């Protein structure tokens, strides 16, 4: 089978898409699939060992003031798609997906002069030009971990002024995604409830959606054997993302004994201020610390040392930190929001309702007070992560979806 | 001089020149007398000529107005779980503003459609001027940024 994976960002070290493309393409190649990858910057250079990479230009002008655009980018701005990017970003839109899809459409036309693919796999870009790509005579599947409506709702929840709301609504290209997603051959989502979420958000029919759990590197994320700290909570995630429900975690922390501390793996102030403001409001400055961005080795180490990972999310499309922690034999306390109730079972963590700081506090106290339970949950978590959430499993299941879609496409269904 | 700088100068000269020409033709050439524009008779144009200009211009204008209406409508109707009361500091009156945004954009859209239907000069001229100004403004702004940005880092004197 020959597959073209298409994604508008390809950095294999950060950002969900890049990591997904990197690992999925690697494991698909191991299964004998011929993989080509067409990506926007930052480009995944190491991929070239197992896949041909077609690089698509993008200047990443979003959130950059015109005066701050580097000279070498300014010099390239007057090409049609770059200029479209420039104007739309000045109007507070996020056009990266749109312009990427058009660039990819024309780039693919050239590639198809010498190559053919059995299927195209779009990674959550859903740009307008993905629809006419079907005219090239191949089925197209897309991976949508969660609909952007969830991000938009979370942002709107935090918006205080009319202007904030206007810019939020302009930012998310939901009309485009809603139009495009319904016209593709299959939508892969990473959790069962995601099928309903996609139906509610975009009107995707149930039969057009397939569930494939995301993968993670279970070889890298292994317990290091370092001594575990006591009463040390861990949070891993983007603190600026209101979907993470950090406010509820902080409120729970105010109800917990003073000797319980929280470490947040993300940038703190002055780079990121949302969490810092809440911490100040709740008077938790002496109990919460930020690590900044960590290397994978440091992240594995911190997962292995802290007592519990806590996720107070209001929605999760997969919940990677929970799986990483489980893989490092760390018990977790998570909300039942989104995918978390599928990812975490009762034998490897405690599940609580979202937006309930009291339940969060009780669950944390329960785990902190029972070392044997924590160790048992840690062992179970590792087993569950290896069996369900490794990249080889994800690639194998994705390949099954490809085969199914190609079969349907060729039989003219 | 790097090639990009030349493009920057050209962008500034071209956009400023075209904008100056528009201002001159609108305000100075006619000595501020807009009545001469109002008497332009688009009825004399044949339908194909008229609509080949009217459809693209009004489509872009309607798209912008529809976006404005959609934003207002979403803010008016979307059900978002409110944040916790203790972190809400400002009173939110965005629904009132959103209502007026819907009203304004709907009224402007109706006016535009009517104007295009009766072949009013201003119904095409105003959107055309606004669209041109946005594009020329963007070209000018990029050109200025190219001209005023250092192509290389300053030499480290130390």
Interface residues (C-beta under 8 A of the other chain):
Chain A: X66 X67 X69 X70 X71 X72 X74 X75 X76 X77 X78 X83 X86 X87 X90 X153 X156 X157 X158 X159 X160 X161 X162 X165 X166 X169 X170 X175 X242 X247 X251 X278 X281 X314 X355
Chain B: X2 X3 X4 X7 X8 X11 X67 X70 X71 X74 X75 X78 X80 X81 X82 X83 X84 X86 X87 X88 X89 X90 X92 X93 X94 X97 X98 X134 X135 X138 X139 X141 X142 X145 X146 X148 X149 X150 X151
